[in-house]
Amino acid sequence: MNRALRADADEIVRASIAAVLPDEAVRRTLKDYRPGKGKTLLVAAGKAAWQMARAAADTLPDFDGGIVITKYGHVRAEIPGLVCCEAGHPVPDENSFEATKKALDLVSGLSADDTVIFLLSGGGSALFELPLIPAGELRDITRQLLACGADIVEMNAIRKRLSAVKGGRFALACTPAKVLSIVLSDILGDPPDSIASGPACPDSSCSADALAAADKYGLRLSETARALLRKETPKELANVETHINGSVRELCAAAAKAAEALGYEPVYLTDRLSCEAREAGRFLSAILKSHENGDKSLAFIAGGETVVHLTGNGLGGRNQELALAACEGIAGMKNAAVFSVGSDGTDGPTDAAGGYADGDSLAALHAAGFQLHDVLRDNDAYRALQSIGGLIVTGPTGTNVNDVAVALLRP
């Protein structure tokens, strides 16, 4: 392993994630908030929910209770005045449903004088959920969507119609109370109705979109589920004010700034990377190969969210698979590395945030008994990268603004 490149990669990851923590954005939005005649309630949902809720609780002059719903291992401490719950992600579980029911009970029966401050971040699609179909069927549909390669817009068009809170239905449940929604975006282009399936946003998708996605991927659906896909979601919500704070663009800008501080010339490729993870890895390795005889230190930066089409039963995530797929293209290059991380600190169902590979990685994999094409076929990037020290582990970060992939080149 190239220790110098790995140290640069770790510093870029650290600095870029630190720059997109949601604390300041939440405080900025709430600094002028003054409670009205009624109650002020906090509801936070998503992978960054605890961090956002803590910032809100520290900023608000007063509030009347609330609930935090986040992923297992993401509650760092109790927050006075708030009930903190942990639940399943990326597949919702009974704790997801119970916590969401508590949130709906909390906002029921409110008046027009009351305000619900709704703090939303990525991951809310699984964490903030109360299904209109049996829980087992919802979990099966979620697994099908994750395995088939459906993009996030297609997933959300379906999930919204199977839920009591998605697609604007949570804001509808708060009526006539006002909803002040503060959103940390993890969706390309920041469409508010797609982030965590838009619980407090009018839904721009229609039933035809959901049905088309279900047919495109051959999803197994009960008649009840298919009937729900035919029902429309709220298209207008007069009680909601939305502020979107944080995005993958900021993550890419922070990565570029960190790379520049280390002596690289940043080259901004895109903040809308959306393709198969392994294809993104191969593309980044091809870029490095094209520039390997230059005299500049370069950092090629791409943000977004790739997908993995599951063909095996291995362990890994999209960022690990991206890094692993780059191995072949940069094999033997002593001055090149590719790494990719999820800003929330979790990549797939693993404890890694992402993966790192350089010109020595392919040979190291072979020495450890791994064949690259077999590993990719089995979607087993975690164990392969673990064997060569290629995992990037940050722990839960408190933010969630998509992924960033970086290709480094030293002359």
NORHUPE-V637476 format. One record per residue. N is the residue number from 1. RES is the residue in one small letter. PHI is phi in whole degrees, -180 to 180 (* if undefined). NEAR is the number of other C-alpha atoms within 10 Angstrom. D_CENTER is the distance of its C-alpha to the mean C-alpha in Angstrom with 2 decimals. Layout:
BEGIN
n={N;N}
res={RES;RES}
phi={PHI;PHI}
near={NEAR;NEAR}
d_center={D_CENTER;D_CENTER}
END
This chain:
BEGIN
n={1;2;3;4;5;6;7;8;9;10;11;12;13;14;15;16;17;18;19;20;21;22;23;24;25;26;27;28;29;30;31;32;33;34;35;36;37;38;39;40;41;42;43;44;45;46;47;48;49;50;51;52;53;54;55;56;57;58;59;60;61;62;63;64;65;66;67;68;69;70;71;72;73;74;75;76;77;78;79;80;81;82;83;84;85;86;87;88;89;90;91;92;93;94;95;96;97;98;99;100;101;102;103;104;105;106;107;108;109;110;111;112;113;114;115;116;117;118;119;120;121;122;123;124;125;126;127;128;129;130;131;132;133;134;135;136;137;138;139;140;141;142;143;144;145;146;147;148;149;150;151;152;153;154;155;156;157;158;159;160;161;162;163;164;165;166;167;168;169;170;171;172;173;174;175;176;177;178;179;180;181;182;183;184;185;186;187;188;189;190;191;192;193;194;195;196;197;198;199;200;201;202;203;204;205;206;207;208;209;210;211;212;213;214;215;216;217;218;219;220;221;222;223;224;225;226;227;228;229;230;231;232;233;234;235;236;237;238;239;240;241;242;243;244;245;246;247;248;249;250;251;252;253;254;255;256;257;258;259;260;261;262;263;264;265;266;267;268;269;270;271;272;273;274;275;276;277;278;279;280;281;282;283;284;285;286;287;288;289;290;291;292;293;294;295;296;297;298;299;300;301;302;303;304;305;306;307;308;309;310;311;312;313;314;315;316;317;318;319;320;321;322;323;324;325;326;327;328;329;330;331;332;333;334;335;336;337;338;339;340;341;342;343;344;345;346;347;348;349;350;351;352;353;354;355;356;357;358;359;360;361;362;363;364;365;366;367;368;369;370;371;372;373;374;375;376;377;378;379;380;381;382;383;384;385;386;387;388;389;390;391;392;393;394;395;396;397;398;399;400;401;402;403;404;405;406;407;408;409;410;411}
res={m;n;r;a;l;r;a;d;a;d;e;i;v;r;a;s;i;a;a;v;l;p;d;e;a;v;r;r;t;l;k;d;y;r;p;g;k;g;k;t;l;l;v;a;a;g;k;a;a;w;q;m;a;r;a;a;a;d;t;l;p;d;f;d;g;g;i;v;i;t;k;y;g;h;v;r;a;e;i;p;g;l;v;c;c;e;a;g;h;p;v;p;d;e;n;s;f;e;a;t;k;k;a;l;d;l;v;s;g;l;s;a;d;d;t;v;i;f;l;l;s;g;g;g;s;a;l;f;e;l;p;l;i;p;a;g;e;l;r;d;i;t;r;q;l;l;a;c;g;a;d;i;v;e;m;n;a;i;r;k;r;l;s;a;v;k;g;g;r;f;a;l;a;c;t;p;a;k;v;l;s;i;v;l;s;d;i;l;g;d;p;p;d;s;i;a;s;g;p;a;c;p;d;s;s;c;s;a;d;a;l;a;a;a;d;k;y;g;l;r;l;s;e;t;a;r;a;l;l;r;k;e;t;p;k;e;l;a;n;v;e;t;h;i;n;g;s;v;r;e;l;c;a;a;a;a;k;a;a;e;a;l;g;y;e;p;v;y;l;t;d;r;l;s;c;e;a;r;e;a;g;r;f;l;s;a;i;l;k;s;h;e;n;g;d;k;s;l;a;f;i;a;g;g;e;t;v;v;h;l;t;g;n;g;l;g;g;r;n;q;e;l;a;l;a;a;c;e;g;i;a;g;m;k;n;a;a;v;f;s;v;g;s;d;g;t;d;g;p;t;d;a;a;g;g;y;a;d;g;d;s;l;a;a;l;h;a;a;g;f;q;l;h;d;v;l;r;d;n;d;a;y;r;a;l;q;s;i;g;g;l;i;v;t;g;p;t;g;t;n;v;n;d;v;a;v;a;l;l;r;p}
phi={*;-81;-65;-67;-66;-64;-64;-64;-60;-63;-70;-64;-61;-60;-69;-70;-68;-59;-74;-115;-64;-82;-53;-66;-64;-66;-62;-63;-71;-97;-63;-102;-71;-126;-58;-87;-72;-97;-82;-119;-117;-110;-130;-122;-142;129;-67;-99;-61;-65;-63;-66;-67;-63;-63;-66;-63;-73;-92;-67;-65;-169;-154;-112;108;165;-144;-119;-124;-141;-76;-54;84;-101;-86;-87;-169;-69;-114;-53;90;-124;-90;-102;-124;-116;-150;-80;-158;-87;-106;-63;-130;-61;-68;-60;-68;-65;-66;-67;-62;-63;-65;-66;-62;-62;-97;-77;74;-78;-108;-68;-84;-91;-134;-108;-90;-108;-105;-125;-143;-57;95;-64;-60;-92;-75;-107;-153;-139;-76;-96;-127;-56;-57;-62;-69;-61;-62;-65;-65;-62;-63;-60;-65;-69;-86;-88;90;-62;-81;-65;-67;-65;-58;-68;-58;-81;-64;-59;-85;-105;-126;-85;-124;-77;59;87;-73;-69;-60;-62;-68;-80;-53;-93;-64;-79;-121;-101;-102;-114;-120;-100;-84;-124;-118;-59;84;59;-70;-63;-80;-100;-68;54;67;57;-63;-123;-139;-55;-90;-86;-81;-125;-58;-61;-63;-64;-66;-65;-66;-61;-73;-58;-101;61;-67;-85;-129;-74;-64;-63;-63;-66;-67;-67;-64;-82;-87;-86;-101;-59;-107;-142;-140;-81;-100;-116;-121;-116;-124;-98;-126;86;-163;-65;-62;-66;-63;-65;-63;-68;-64;-64;-64;-66;-64;-63;-64;-92;101;-91;-91;-74;-121;-84;-88;-169;-115;-131;-64;-152;-164;-63;-56;-67;-70;-63;-63;-66;-65;-65;-66;-66;-62;-62;-62;-68;-110;-66;-99;-78;-116;-113;-85;-122;-130;-90;-121;-136;-114;150;-152;-85;-128;-120;-92;-69;-123;-137;-118;-78;-119;170;-158;-64;-71;-65;-67;-61;-63;-62;-67;-78;-54;-65;-68;-108;-56;88;-78;-87;-125;-132;-151;-130;-142;-149;-139;-89;-65;-83;90;-131;-120;64;-85;-130;-94;-96;-86;173;-140;-132;-144;-137;-65;-93;-67;-62;-64;-65;-62;-60;-65;-86;93;-105;-108;-54;-67;-66;-64;-66;-63;-89;51;-116;-64;-59;-68;-66;-67;-59;-68;-117;72;-97;-79;-110;-120;-115;76;-57;-95;92;-136;-166;-131;72;-117;-131;-117;-133;-113;-104;-141;-111;-70}
near={18;15;9;9;21;20;11;18;24;15;15;22;27;16;17;22;26;16;17;27;23;24;19;15;20;25;18;13;17;19;12;10;13;11;15;10;10;14;18;22;21;26;24;31;33;32;32;32;32;29;23;29;29;19;18;25;19;13;18;16;12;14;18;11;16;23;25;29;31;30;25;14;11;22;21;11;9;13;16;12;15;20;17;22;22;21;25;19;21;18;19;25;19;14;17;25;20;16;25;27;16;13;23;19;12;18;22;13;12;18;15;14;14;20;27;24;22;26;25;29;29;26;26;28;28;27;30;35;29;25;22;15;15;12;15;13;15;22;17;15;21;18;13;17;22;19;15;17;18;19;16;18;20;20;22;26;29;27;24;30;27;25;22;21;27;32;32;24;22;23;30;22;19;25;22;18;24;21;26;22;23;22;30;32;25;27;23;22;14;19;16;23;23;30;29;31;32;26;30;32;27;23;25;17;20;17;17;14;17;25;19;14;19;22;10;12;14;11;15;14;14;11;9;12;19;17;14;20;23;15;13;15;20;16;13;13;17;12;17;23;15;14;15;19;20;23;23;29;22;18;29;28;19;20;31;24;17;22;28;16;12;14;14;20;18;22;15;16;14;16;23;17;19;15;15;17;26;23;17;23;28;21;16;28;26;16;15;26;16;10;16;20;11;11;10;14;20;24;26;23;23;26;30;25;26;23;25;23;16;15;12;13;10;16;17;26;27;27;36;34;32;33;33;34;28;31;25;21;20;27;19;15;15;17;19;27;32;31;29;32;31;31;29;24;24;23;25;20;13;14;17;24;27;34;30;32;33;32;23;21;25;24;18;17;20;12;12;12;11;17;14;19;12;11;21;21;15;16;24;21;28;27;17;27;25;14;15;19;15;24;26;27;17;20;14;22;21;25;30;31;32;25;27;28;28;31;27;26;28;20;13}
d_center={28.94;29.28;28.91;29.02;26.16;24.08;24.91;23.86;20.49;19.92;21.09;18.87;15.75;17.22;18.31;15.32;12.96;15.94;16.30;13.06;13.43;13.71;17.22;19.33;17.62;18.13;21.64;22.51;21.78;23.68;26.53;28.88;28.00;31.17;31.42;33.60;36.29;34.00;31.28;27.93;25.23;21.71;18.93;15.48;12.59;9.00;7.75;9.49;12.29;14.92;14.80;14.95;17.66;19.65;19.83;20.93;23.46;24.87;25.25;26.69;30.46;30.31;28.39;29.43;26.84;23.44;20.69;17.37;15.13;12.48;11.73;14.83;15.85;13.93;17.07;19.08;22.13;23.57;23.48;26.93;27.12;23.79;23.17;20.17;18.82;16.54;15.47;14.04;10.62;9.85;13.41;14.83;18.04;21.09;19.70;16.96;19.92;22.25;20.08;19.33;23.08;23.84;21.82;23.77;26.98;26.34;26.21;28.99;32.33;31.29;33.58;33.27;33.81;30.65;27.18;23.78;21.27;17.90;14.95;11.64;8.00;4.70;5.84;9.12;10.09;11.17;12.06;13.97;16.24;19.98;21.00;24.11;24.80;25.47;22.60;23.47;23.30;19.88;18.56;20.49;19.14;15.48;16.50;18.37;15.55;13.33;16.52;18.02;15.70;15.03;12.63;10.18;13.20;15.51;13.56;13.40;17.06;18.04;16.11;17.29;20.83;20.74;19.63;21.68;19.01;16.72;17.99;19.78;21.55;20.53;22.03;24.97;25.49;25.75;28.52;30.81;28.93;27.01;23.21;21.79;18.08;16.03;12.55;9.80;8.38;5.17;7.79;10.64;13.65;12.20;13.92;14.05;14.93;11.83;9.21;9.03;12.14;14.11;16.09;18.12;18.40;21.00;19.79;20.56;20.35;23.52;24.80;25.91;22.38;21.32;24.57;24.36;20.97;22.43;25.51;23.87;22.20;25.07;23.21;25.50;25.83;28.48;30.71;29.24;25.67;27.08;29.09;26.08;24.45;27.65;27.28;25.98;23.54;24.47;25.04;26.24;25.40;27.94;26.83;23.41;22.76;19.28;18.09;14.92;14.33;12.18;10.60;10.09;13.89;14.42;12.49;14.75;17.72;17.32;17.21;20.25;22.05;21.62;22.85;25.73;26.76;27.13;29.43;27.32;27.58;24.05;23.74;20.91;20.14;17.33;14.10;13.75;13.67;13.33;15.52;16.21;14.89;18.52;19.84;17.69;19.04;22.52;22.35;21.51;24.29;26.63;26.09;27.04;30.02;31.23;31.37;32.59;36.12;35.27;36.16;33.00;30.07;27.07;23.28;21.55;18.04;15.49;12.01;9.75;8.21;10.99;12.01;14.37;17.41;18.58;22.27;22.81;22.27;21.10;18.33;15.49;12.12;11.46;11.77;14.85;16.28;16.05;17.94;20.34;21.19;22.28;24.91;27.61;27.61;28.01;30.23;33.14;31.88;32.50;30.68;27.32;23.85;20.40;17.25;13.52;10.78;7.11;7.40;6.53;9.43;8.67;9.14;10.08;12.68;13.94;14.55;13.85;11.19;12.69;16.18;19.23;22.27;25.47;28.90;30.01;27.22;28.77;32.09;30.56;28.83;32.20;33.96;31.64;32.50;29.40;29.75;26.82;27.23;27.59;24.42;22.40;24.23;23.40;19.67;20.75;19.19;18.61;22.32;23.52;21.66;22.53;26.15;26.29;24.28;21.40;18.48;16.48;15.99;14.87;14.30;11.89;11.59;11.32;8.78;5.18;6.07;4.99;7.57;11.27;14.19;17.68;21.11;23.86;27.56;30.53;34.02}
END
